[in-house]
Amino acid sequence: MQRRVTQIEALRVLAMAAIFFYHLWSVQPGGDQNPFGPILGDFLSQGYLGVVVFNAITGFVLTLPHADPGGKPALAFTDFFRRRFGRIVPQYYLSLALWTLVALVAGTMPLAALGACVAEKIFFVQTFDPARFFSLVPALWWMGLLAQFYLVFPLVLRLFKAVGIGRGAAACLLVCWGGWYGLTLAARTSTAAALLDYMLYFNLPYRLPEFVLGMAFAQLWKRQAATGGLSAAWRIGFPVLACGGLVLSLLSKTALPMPLAHILLTATCLGLAGTLFVWPAMARLGAKPRIATAAAASYSFYLLHQPILGYGSDMLRGRLAPVSAMLLLTVVSLPLAYALARLQDRVVAAFQARGKAGA
């Protein structure tokens, strides 16, 4: 089996592109006038679902080294946390410092509110504060969720080994999504339950199934890849899930309560991602140096791109026609965010190399 799962690199780039264009759509400087039109605008407005794919990819990548056959034994809790947080903290804190400095210079937030916001983000607890978790850089809410994934990963991995992949994944889905549905019903009559229901959309346990499904697929894929590749059932099942989910989403998404709508969209996204994963062309695409480089920069790109779009939109609002403004914002922001992401990664790599040399 190939050491690097190159189709994952291509999926990272596609998911990041979806998120970028969603954030582009969300800061459109045209006010109520949608410069993208009803069809393209509605399509771009679904780009936030790239986060669902990222959550599944995170579970897949973390699990793959420990999956049977030939998987490594799970790390001790402290070793795992030290390694994982050591991987994400440098770029995260560097980008947080950058946008904090920009906010200070631009005066976009009162000093006390900015300090509280930054403190919450430093400790990955921003998703527990409904008053501030979208402040400064709204996209950084996902870092709090990512930290939660890291905290539960060793437990879910042990659950899989204790009861099996199918039972373990089914238990997680039943408890998490079943609990979500129950709390949503309670939220109809309780203000406190309604607030909790809203906040849990950005936290565990509501978002755990996306991560767990990625973990389960890593286990199953590695087993089948070791015996010659995925079976026809997998290759057919993913397109069926994607097409069926898409049709149902178009027909009934707005009529479904939030938990069921999210489950349907999650199934559709993961069906599409799985279809692309098993398509041989995606492995070849992910192996291309430019795609691999873009995938490597996707983490820093995520941390940096949204404020560039936001500040750029504010600068262009009222100065150009909406369509022209969005085209200019895209042409400038996309390469600028990518260049800054590559620069940030190089700065972090240089500091880490210097630290290893001095150790």
C-alpha positions in Angstrom: 0.0 0.0 0.0 1.2 3.5 -0.8 2.8 5.3 2.1 1.1 8.6 1.3 -2.6 8.6 0.5 -2.4 11.1 -2.3 -6.1 11.4 -2.9 -6.4 12.9 0.6 -4.2 15.7 -0.6 -6.5 16.5 -3.5 -9.6 16.3 -1.2 -7.9 18.8 1.2 -7.5 21.3 -1.6 -11.1 20.9 -2.8 -12.5 21.2 0.7 -10.4 24.3 1.3 -11.5 25.8 -2.0 -15.2 25.3 -0.9 -14.6 27.0 2.4 -12.7 29.9 0.7 -15.6 30.6 -1.8 -18.1 30.2 1.0 -16.4 33.0 2.9 -16.1 35.0 -0.3 -19.9 34.7 -0.6 -20.4 35.6 3.0 -18.6 38.9 2.8 -20.1 40.0 -0.6 -20.0 43.8 -0.6 -23.3 44.1 -2.5 -25.5 44.1 0.6 -28.8 42.5 -0.3 -27.9 42.2 -3.9 -26.3 38.8 -4.5 -23.7 39.3 -7.3 -23.5 35.6 -7.9 -27.1 35.1 -8.9 -29.5 32.7 -7.4 -28.0 29.4 -8.7 -24.2 30.1 -8.2 -25.0 32.0 -5.0 -26.9 29.1 -3.5 -24.1 26.8 -4.5 -21.4 28.9 -2.9 -23.5 29.3 0.2 -23.0 25.5 0.8 -19.2 25.8 0.9 -19.2 25.7 4.7 -19.7 21.9 4.3 -16.1 21.7 3.4 -15.6 21.7 7.2 -17.5 18.4 7.3 -15.0 16.9 4.9 -12.1 18.4 6.9 -13.5 16.8 10.0 -13.7 13.4 8.3 -10.2 13.8 6.8 -8.8 14.6 10.3 -10.3 11.4 11.7 -8.9 9.4 8.7 -5.4 10.8 8.9 -5.1 10.4 12.7 -6.4 6.8 12.5 -4.5 5.5 9.5 -1.1 4.9 11.3 -2.9 2.8 14.0 -5.3 0.9 11.7 -4.9 -2.8 11.2 -3.1 -4.6 9.6 0.3 -3.5 10.7 -0.9 -0.5 12.6 1.2 1.2 15.3 0.0 0.9 18.9 -1.8 3.9 20.2 0.4 6.5 21.8 0.0 7.3 25.5 -2.4 10.2 26.1 0.2 12.7 27.0 2.5 11.8 24.1 -0.4 12.1 21.7 -1.5 15.5 22.9 2.0 16.8 23.0 2.6 15.8 19.4 -0.8 16.9 18.0 -1.0 20.2 19.7 2.7 20.8 18.9 1.7 20.4 15.2 -1.1 22.9 15.2 -0.1 25.5 17.8 2.8 27.3 16.0 0.8 28.4 12.9 -2.3 29.0 14.9 -0.7 31.3 17.4 1.3 33.1 14.7 -1.8 33.8 12.7 -3.7 34.8 15.8 -1.0 37.2 16.7 -1.1 38.7 13.2 -4.9 39.3 13.2 -4.8 40.6 16.7 -2.2 43.2 15.7 -4.3 44.1 12.7 -7.4 44.5 14.8 -5.5 46.7 17.3 -4.2 49.0 14.5 -7.6 49.1 12.7 -9.5 49.6 16.0 -12.1 47.1 15.1 -12.7 45.9 18.7 -12.5 47.4 22.1 -9.3 46.5 23.9 -11.0 44.6 26.7 -13.2 42.5 24.3 -10.2 41.8 22.1 -8.1 40.6 25.0 -10.9 38.3 26.2 -11.4 37.0 22.7 -7.7 36.3 22.2 -7.4 34.6 25.6 -10.2 32.2 24.8 -8.7 31.3 21.4 -5.3 30.7 23.0 -6.8 28.0 25.2 -9.1 26.6 22.5 -12.3 27.4 24.5 -13.8 30.0 22.1 -16.6 27.7 21.0 -18.0 27.8 24.6 -18.6 31.6 24.6 -21.6 32.5 22.5 -20.9 36.2 22.8 -17.4 36.0 21.3 -16.6 32.8 19.4 -17.2 34.5 16.0 -15.1 37.6 17.0 -11.8 38.6 15.5 -11.5 35.7 13.0 -14.8 33.8 12.8 -13.2 30.8 11.1 -11.1 30.1 14.2 -14.1 28.6 15.9 -13.0 25.3 14.2 -9.7 25.3 16.2 -11.8 24.7 19.3 -13.5 21.8 17.7 -10.2 20.4 16.4 -8.8 20.5 20.0 -11.9 18.5 21.1 -11.3 15.9 18.4 -7.8 15.5 19.7 -9.0 15.0 23.2 -11.5 12.2 22.3 -9.5 10.5 19.6 -7.6 8.1 21.9 -10.9 7.1 23.5 -12.7 6.4 20.3 -9.7 4.4 19.0 -9.8 2.3 22.1 -13.6 1.9 21.7 -13.0 0.6 18.1 -10.5 -1.9 19.3 -12.8 -3.0 22.2 -16.1 -3.5 20.4 -15.2 -3.4 16.7 -15.4 -0.6 14.1 -19.0 -1.1 13.2 -20.4 -1.2 16.7 -18.1 1.6 17.9 -19.1 3.9 15.1 -22.8 3.1 15.3 -22.7 3.8 19.1 -21.1 7.2 18.5 -23.6 8.1 15.8 -26.6 7.0 17.9 -25.5 8.8 21.0 -24.4 12.0 19.4 -27.0 12.4 16.7 -29.8 10.9 18.9 -28.9 13.3 21.7 -28.9 16.2 19.2 -32.4 15.4 18.1 -33.6 15.1 21.7 -32.1 18.4 22.7 -33.6 20.1 19.6 -37.0 18.9 20.7 -36.4 20.3 24.2 -35.2 23.6 22.7 -38.7 24.3 21.4 -39.9 25.0 25.0 -36.7 26.0 26.8 -34.5 29.1 26.2 -31.6 27.4 28.0 -31.9 24.3 25.9 -32.2 26.4 22.7 -28.9 28.2 23.6 -27.2 24.9 24.4 -28.5 23.4 21.2 -27.1 26.3 19.2 -23.7 26.1 20.9 -23.3 22.4 20.5 -23.5 22.7 16.7 -19.9 24.0 17.0 -18.8 21.5 19.6 -18.9 17.8 20.6 -20.9 15.7 20.7 -22.9 17.1 17.8 -19.9 17.1 15.4 -18.2 13.9 16.6 -19.9 11.6 14.0 -18.1 13.4 11.1 -14.8 12.7 12.7 -15.7 9.1 13.8 -16.8 8.2 10.2 -13.4 9.3 9.0 -11.8 7.1 11.6 -13.9 4.2 10.7 -13.2 4.6 7.0 -9.5 4.6 7.7 -9.7 1.3 9.4 -11.8 -0.3 6.7 -9.9 1.2 3.8 -6.5 0.0 5.2 -7.8 -3.5 5.6 -9.2 -3.7 2.1 -6.2 -1.9 0.5 -4.0 -4.6 2.1 -5.9 -7.3 0.2 -6.0 -5.6 -3.2 -8.2 -2.5 -2.9 -11.7 -1.5 -2.2 -14.5 -3.8 -3.3 -17.1 -3.0 -5.9 -19.6 -2.4 -3.1 -17.6 0.5 -1.8 -17.0 1.9 -5.3 -20.7 1.8 -6.1 -22.0 2.7 -2.6 -20.3 6.1 -2.4 -21.8 7.5 -5.7 -25.2 6.1 -4.7 -24.9 7.8 -1.3 -23.8 11.1 -2.9 -26.5 11.2 -5.6 -29.3 10.0 -3.3 -28.3 12.5 -0.7 -28.1 15.3 -3.2 -31.5 14.6 -4.5 -33.0 14.4 -1.0 -31.2 17.6 0.0 -32.6 19.5 -2.9 -36.1 18.2 -2.2 -36.4 18.3 1.5 -33.4 20.0 3.3 -35.4 23.2 4.2 -38.3 21.1 5.5 -36.2 19.0 7.9 -35.3 19.9 11.5 -31.7 20.8 11.9 -30.3 17.5 13.1 -31.9 15.6 10.2 -30.9 18.2 7.7 -27.3 18.1 9.0 -27.2 14.3 8.9 -28.5 14.3 5.3 -25.9 16.9 4.3 -23.1 15.0 6.1 -24.1 11.8 4.2 -24.1 13.7 0.9 -20.7 15.3 1.5 -19.0 12.1 2.7 -20.6 10.2 -0.2 -19.1 12.8 -2.6 -15.8 12.7 -0.8 -15.8 8.9 -0.9 -16.6 8.9 -4.6 -13.6 11.1 -5.3 -11.4 9.1 -2.9 -11.9 5.9 -4.8 -11.6 7.5 -8.2 -8.1 6.7 -9.5 -7.6 10.1 -11.1 -7.8 11.7 -7.6 -4.8 9.8 -6.5 -2.8 10.9 -9.5 -4.0 14.5 -9.0 -3.0 14.5 -5.3 0.5 13.2 -6.3 1.2 16.3 -8.4 3.7 18.6 -6.7 1.5 21.7 -7.0 -1.5 19.9 -5.4 0.7 18.4 -2.7 2.1 21.8 -1.9 -1.3 23.4 -1.8 -2.6 20.7 0.5 0.4 21.2 2.8 -0.4 24.9 3.0 -4.2 24.4 3.5 -4.0 24.6 7.3 -2.3 28.0 7.3 -4.5 29.1 4.4 -7.5 28.3 6.6 -6.1 30.4 9.4 -5.3 33.4 7.3 -7.7 33.8 4.4 -11.0 34.9 6.1 -9.8 38.3 7.4 -8.2 39.1 4.1 -11.6 38.6 2.5 -13.3 40.6 5.2 -11.0 43.6 5.2 -10.9 43.5 1.4 -14.7 43.5 1.1 -14.9 46.5 3.5 -12.4 48.4 1.3 -14.3 47.7 -1.9 -17.9 48.2 -0.6 -19.5 51.0 -2.5 -16.5 51.6 -4.8 -17.3 49.0 -7.5 -20.3 47.2 -8.8 -20.9 44.0 -6.8 -19.8 41.6 -9.5 -16.6 43.6 -10.2 -15.9 43.9 -6.5 -16.2 40.1 -6.0 -14.0 39.3 -9.0 -11.3 41.7 -7.8 -11.5 40.4 -4.3 -11.1 36.8 -5.6 -8.2 37.6 -7.8 -6.3 39.5 -5.1 -7.3 37.5 -2.0 -6.7 34.0 -3.2 -3.1 34.3 -4.2 -2.4 36.7 -1.3 -3.7 34.2 1.3 -1.9 31.4 -0.3 1.4 33.3 -0.4 1.0 34.3 3.3 0.2 30.7 4.2 3.4 29.4 2.5 5.4 32.2 4.2 3.9 31.3 7.6 4.7 27.6 7.1 8.3 28.5 6.2 8.7 30.7 9.2 7.4 28.0 11.6 9.6 25.4 9.9 12.7 27.6 10.3 12.0 28.2 14.0 11.4 24.5 14.6 14.6 23.6 12.7 16.6 26.1 14.8 15.1 24.7 17.9 16.1 21.1 17.0 19.6 22.2 16.1 20.0 23.9 19.4 18.6 21.0 21.4 
